[in-house]
Amino acid sequence: MAAAAVSVPVEFNALAKPQASEVAENIKPGPMLTDTNVNLFAWPFRQLKYGNTQDLVEKLRSHRVSQAWAGSFESLFHKDIEGVNARLTEECKAHGKGMLLPFGTVNLAWPDWQEDLRRCHEVHAMKGIRIFPSYQTFDLNHPDFPALVSQVAKRGLVLQIVGDMDDSRNHHPIVLARQFSMEPLVEVLKKEPGAKVQLLYWNHRVGNPLMDRMIKETQIVFDTARVESSGAVGRMIEGKPWNGSALPVPQERILFGSHAPFFPVETGILKLMESPLTQDEAKAIMEDNAQKFLQA
């Protein structure tokens, strides 16, 4: 693939906390970013540098993020799902400065998930929901999962499915995240082709054979948060991952996601800058693909 150098004016000082006035003054005309994978509130196992929403928003703005799809760390363990979704909505309104789009959650393992989904859409006016099967104690072969996909599709919402939140080697020994398979997703989506589904931090759950099926048989889109190794985003598009052969991933099905504040925003941006991408490909992954997907 012929590649042109991608010029994205980004400061990579991960240690400096940007001030609001500095952010406003330093943003120059040019490509912006839509970050499809951030989370708010406290990660329960360690303090995160940008765990405060206002600090996170300024950090994202300093790296040209104009919109961020925000889930909540509280979704992993809290039983009061409506409380989680209400707090997320209020936090995005109070401190998001027009940048944060709240993505609520439902938990199929608990009763009344249909009402939680209805409130996400009709009460909180959310554009999508995010589920965490490895923490929320249900698998994608749960008998209600096809119904969830169907209802999300009918409401025109995005369904984000999180593979992992952290490297399994770092898990607290008392709270080991569950194993689950992404395999059932393919057959469910073949029956709901209009559903808008994105995988976040998916790499450890999707091997190359399953990835090929997802590319051929579904319209699933993927974030970049855990895409690793030199030139990995470009190699996805070329169908040349370092861990064997795979079908090329159409660039329109790759959406930028940083997994901030758990991962530094800078690492996500560097993945784009060091990959063999044309400027058109980089711009699509940075912003255009996410906006088209959201509005489809």
C-alpha positions as CSV (number, residue, x, y, z in Angstrom):
1,M,0.0,0.0,0.0
2,A,1.3,3.4,-0.9
3,A,1.5,5.5,2.2
4,A,1.8,9.2,2.7
5,A,3.2,10.8,5.8
6,V,0.5,11.8,8.3
7,S,1.0,15.2,9.8
8,V,-1.0,15.5,13.0
9,P,0.1,18.4,15.2
10,V,-0.1,16.8,18.6
11,E,1.9,17.5,21.8
12,F,3.0,14.2,23.5
13,N,3.9,15.5,26.9
14,A,2.0,12.9,29.0
15,L,3.2,14.4,32.3
16,A,1.9,17.9,31.8
17,K,-1.7,18.6,32.7
18,P,-3.1,21.1,30.2
19,Q,-4.8,24.2,31.4
20,A,-8.1,25.2,29.8
21,S,-6.7,28.5,28.5
22,E,-3.7,26.7,26.9
23,V,-6.0,24.2,25.2
24,A,-8.2,27.0,23.7
25,E,-5.2,28.9,22.4
26,N,-3.3,25.9,21.0
27,I,-6.0,24.2,18.9
28,K,-5.2,24.9,15.3
29,P,-7.3,24.2,12.2
30,G,-7.0,20.6,10.9
31,P,-8.2,17.1,11.5
32,M,-10.0,16.4,14.8
33,L,-10.5,13.1,16.7
34,T,-13.6,11.2,17.8
35,D,-12.6,9.0,20.7
36,T,-15.0,6.0,20.9
37,N,-13.6,4.5,24.1
38,V,-13.3,6.5,27.3
39,N,-14.6,5.9,30.8
40,L,-15.5,8.2,33.6
41,F,-15.4,7.9,37.5
42,A,-13.0,5.8,39.5
43,W,-11.2,2.6,38.5
44,P,-11.6,0.5,41.7
45,F,-8.0,-0.9,41.7
46,R,-5.8,2.1,41.3
47,Q,-6.0,5.9,41.0
48,L,-5.8,7.1,37.4
49,K,-4.0,10.3,36.6
50,Y,-7.0,11.7,34.6
51,G,-9.7,10.1,36.6
52,N,-11.3,13.5,37.3
53,T,-13.7,14.3,34.4
54,Q,-12.6,17.9,34.0
55,D,-9.0,16.9,33.8
56,L,-9.8,14.2,31.3
57,V,-11.8,16.6,29.1
58,E,-8.9,19.1,29.0
59,K,-6.5,16.3,28.3
60,L,-8.6,15.1,25.4
61,R,-9.1,18.6,24.0
62,S,-5.3,19.2,24.1
63,H,-5.0,16.2,21.6
64,R,-7.7,17.5,19.3
65,V,-10.5,15.3,20.5
66,S,-13.8,17.0,19.7
67,Q,-16.1,14.2,20.8
68,A,-15.7,11.2,23.2
69,W,-18.0,8.3,23.7
70,A,-18.0,7.9,27.5
71,G,-18.9,4.8,29.5
72,S,-18.7,4.5,33.3
73,F,-16.3,2.4,35.4
74,E,-19.2,2.0,37.8
75,S,-20.9,-0.3,35.2
76,L,-18.6,-3.1,36.1
77,F,-19.7,-3.7,39.7
78,H,-22.6,-1.5,40.7
79,K,-26.0,-3.2,41.0
80,D,-28.1,0.0,40.7
81,I,-27.8,0.3,36.9
82,E,-30.2,3.2,36.6
83,G,-28.1,5.1,39.2
84,V,-25.0,4.4,37.1
85,N,-26.6,5.7,33.9
86,A,-28.1,8.7,35.6
87,R,-24.8,9.8,37.2
88,L,-23.0,9.3,33.9
89,T,-25.5,11.5,32.1
90,E,-25.2,14.2,34.7
91,E,-21.4,14.1,34.7
92,C,-21.3,14.5,30.9
93,K,-23.7,17.4,31.1
94,A,-21.9,19.1,34.0
95,H,-18.3,18.7,33.0
96,G,-18.2,17.4,29.4
97,K,-18.2,20.9,27.8
98,G,-20.1,19.5,24.8
99,M,-17.5,16.8,24.1
100,L,-18.8,13.8,26.1
101,L,-21.5,11.5,24.8
102,P,-22.7,9.2,27.6
103,F,-23.0,5.5,26.7
104,G,-25.0,3.8,29.4
105,T,-25.1,0.1,30.3
106,V,-27.5,-2.7,30.9
107,N,-26.8,-6.0,32.6
108,L,-28.6,-9.1,31.2
109,A,-27.7,-11.1,34.3
110,W,-30.1,-8.9,36.4
111,P,-33.9,-8.3,36.0
112,D,-35.4,-5.3,34.3
113,W,-32.7,-4.7,31.7
114,Q,-35.4,-3.8,29.2
115,E,-36.4,-0.8,31.4
116,D,-32.8,0.2,31.8
117,L,-32.4,0.2,28.1
118,R,-35.6,2.2,27.6
119,R,-34.4,4.8,30.1
120,C,-31.0,5.1,28.4
121,H,-32.7,6.0,25.2
122,E,-35.9,7.8,26.2
123,V,-34.9,9.5,29.4
124,H,-31.2,10.1,29.1
125,A,-31.2,10.5,25.3
126,M,-28.1,8.4,24.9
127,K,-26.7,7.4,21.5
128,G,-25.6,4.0,22.6
129,I,-24.9,1.5,25.4
130,R,-21.8,-0.3,26.5
131,I,-21.8,-3.8,27.9
132,F,-19.0,-5.7,29.8
133,P,-19.7,-9.4,29.7
134,S,-16.4,-10.3,31.5
135,Y,-17.5,-8.3,34.5
136,Q,-21.3,-8.3,34.3
137,T,-21.5,-12.1,34.6
138,F,-23.3,-13.0,31.4
139,D,-22.1,-14.5,28.1
140,L,-23.1,-13.6,24.5
141,N,-25.0,-16.9,24.4
142,H,-27.3,-15.6,27.1
143,P,-30.9,-16.2,26.0
144,D,-31.7,-12.5,26.2
145,F,-28.7,-11.4,24.1
146,P,-30.5,-11.6,20.7
147,A,-33.4,-9.6,22.2
148,L,-30.9,-6.9,23.4
149,V,-29.4,-6.6,20.0
150,S,-32.8,-6.4,18.3
151,Q,-34.1,-3.7,20.7
152,V,-30.9,-1.7,20.3
153,A,-31.2,-1.9,16.5
154,K,-34.9,-0.8,16.6
155,R,-33.9,2.2,18.7
156,G,-31.0,3.1,16.4
157,L,-28.5,2.9,19.2
158,V,-24.9,1.8,19.1
159,L,-24.0,-1.3,21.0
160,Q,-20.4,-1.4,22.3
161,I,-19.2,-4.8,23.6
162,V,-16.1,-4.6,25.7
163,G,-13.7,-7.6,25.5
164,D,-11.4,-6.5,28.4
165,M,-10.6,-3.6,30.6
166,D,-7.1,-4.6,31.8
167,D,-4.4,-7.1,31.0
168,S,-5.4,-10.3,32.9
169,R,-1.9,-10.4,34.5
170,N,-2.8,-7.2,36.4
171,H,-6.1,-8.3,37.8
172,H,-6.7,-8.2,41.5
173,P,-6.5,-11.9,42.7
174,I,-10.0,-11.7,44.3
175,V,-11.6,-10.1,41.2
176,L,-10.6,-12.2,38.2
177,A,-12.5,-11.2,35.1
178,R,-14.5,-14.0,33.5
179,Q,-13.7,-15.7,30.2
180,F,-16.4,-15.4,27.5
181,S,-16.6,-16.1,23.8
182,M,-17.4,-13.6,21.0
183,E,-18.3,-16.5,18.7
184,P,-22.1,-16.2,19.3
185,L,-22.1,-12.6,18.1
186,V,-21.7,-13.6,14.4
187,E,-24.9,-15.7,14.2
188,V,-26.9,-13.1,16.2
189,L,-25.9,-10.3,13.9
190,K,-26.6,-12.3,10.8
191,K,-30.3,-12.2,12.0
192,E,-30.0,-8.5,12.8
193,P,-27.9,-7.0,10.0
194,G,-29.0,-3.5,10.8
195,A,-27.6,-3.5,14.3
196,K,-24.7,-1.1,14.9
197,V,-22.1,-3.0,17.0
198,Q,-18.6,-2.0,17.9
199,L,-16.0,-4.0,19.8
200,L,-13.8,-2.3,22.3
201,Y,-10.5,-3.7,23.6
202,W,-11.3,-6.8,21.7
203,N,-8.0,-8.3,20.6
204,H,-7.6,-10.9,23.3
205,R,-11.1,-12.2,22.6
206,V,-11.0,-12.4,18.8
207,G,-8.5,-14.7,17.0
208,N,-7.9,-14.5,13.3
209,P,-10.4,-17.1,12.2
210,L,-13.2,-15.4,14.1
211,M,-12.0,-12.0,12.9
212,D,-12.3,-13.3,9.3
213,R,-15.9,-14.4,10.0
214,M,-16.7,-11.0,11.5
215,I,-15.4,-9.2,8.4
216,K,-17.2,-11.5,5.9
217,E,-20.5,-12.1,7.7
218,T,-21.2,-9.0,9.7
219,Q,-20.7,-5.2,9.8
220,I,-19.0,-5.1,13.2
221,V,-16.6,-2.2,13.7
222,F,-13.5,-2.2,15.8
223,D,-11.7,0.3,18.0
224,T,-7.9,0.8,18.1
225,A,-7.3,0.8,21.9
226,R,-5.5,-2.5,22.2
227,V,-4.2,-2.8,18.6
228,E,-0.5,-3.3,19.3
229,S,2.9,-3.7,17.5
230,S,4.6,-1.5,15.0
231,G,2.4,-0.4,12.2
232,A,-0.5,-2.5,13.5
233,V,-3.4,-0.3,12.4
234,G,-2.0,-0.2,8.8
235,R,-1.4,-3.9,8.9
236,M,-5.0,-4.6,9.9
237,I,-6.1,-2.7,6.7
238,E,-3.6,-4.7,4.7
239,G,-4.6,-8.1,6.2
240,K,-1.1,-8.6,7.5
241,P,-1.2,-8.8,11.3
242,W,1.9,-9.9,13.1
243,N,0.2,-12.9,14.6
244,G,-0.6,-14.7,11.3
245,S,-2.7,-14.1,8.2
246,A,-6.2,-12.6,8.2
247,L,-8.6,-10.9,5.9
248,P,-8.0,-7.1,5.3
249,V,-10.2,-5.0,7.6
250,P,-11.9,-2.3,5.6
251,Q,-10.6,1.1,6.9
252,E,-14.2,2.3,7.3
253,R,-14.7,-0.3,10.0
254,I,-11.8,0.9,12.2
255,L,-12.7,3.7,14.7
256,F,-10.2,5.5,17.0
257,G,-10.5,4.5,20.7
258,S,-8.0,5.4,23.4
259,H,-9.4,3.6,26.5
260,A,-8.6,6.8,28.4
261,P,-7.9,7.5,31.2
262,F,-6.8,3.9,31.8
263,F,-4.4,4.2,28.8
264,P,-2.7,7.5,27.9
265,V,-4.4,9.2,25.0
266,E,-1.0,9.7,23.5
267,T,-0.5,5.9,22.9
268,G,-3.6,5.8,20.8
269,I,-2.6,8.7,18.7
270,L,0.9,7.3,18.2
271,K,-0.6,4.1,16.8
272,L,-2.0,6.1,13.9
273,M,1.1,8.2,13.3
274,E,3.5,5.2,13.1
275,S,1.2,3.1,10.9
276,P,1.5,3.1,7.1
277,L,-1.7,5.1,6.6
278,T,-2.6,7.6,3.9
279,Q,-3.9,10.9,5.0
280,D,-7.4,9.9,3.9
281,E,-7.2,6.7,5.9
282,A,-5.9,8.5,9.0
283,K,-8.7,11.1,8.8
284,A,-11.3,8.5,8.4
285,I,-10.1,6.5,11.4
286,M,-9.6,9.6,13.5
287,E,-13.1,11.0,13.0
288,D,-15.2,10.4,9.8
289,N,-15.8,6.7,10.4
290,A,-17.2,7.2,13.9
291,Q,-19.5,10.0,12.9
292,K,-20.9,8.1,10.0
293,F,-21.4,5.0,12.2
294,L,-23.1,7.1,14.9
295,Q,-25.5,8.7,12.4
296,A,-26.3,5.7,10.3
